[in-house]
Amino acid sequence: MAEDLITITVPVAGRPDCADWEGARKIKVSPRTVTLHYRPGRVGVVRAEVTGPWMPARPGIVYDRPGDMTVLYYDDTPEPWPAWVRNLAVEYQPCTPAVTPPQ
C-alpha cells in the first residue's frame, strides 16, 4: 500500500545547481522544478525532487545522456540538502489540521 503524501511542485529556474552522482560520475543539475512531498499531519518535508537539465560537474567532459535528471533528497538520509531547497520546503509547508489528542 502506497503512503498518502501531499505533493507540491514549484518552478525554480535560476536557483543554484545541485550536485549528484550518475554512477561514478559527478554531475550538476540546473533546477527547473522542485517537487516537495509532505506527510499529512507531520511538520517537515519527507522528500524533495530537484529536476532540470544536467551537465558534467567537470568542464570538458561529455556524457551521452540527453534530457533532464532528478536529484532526490530524503529527510532520513545524512546527505546535506542545499539551503535553498530546505527554505523552499519550509515556505511551502501545507497547513495541516492539528492532531487533537484523545480525551
Secondary structure, 3 states (H helix, E strand, C coil): CCCCCEEEEEECCCCCCEEEEECCEEEEECCCEEEEEECCCCCCEEEEEEEEEEEECCCCCCCCCCCEEEEEEECCCCCCCCHHHHHHHHHCCCCCCCCCCCC
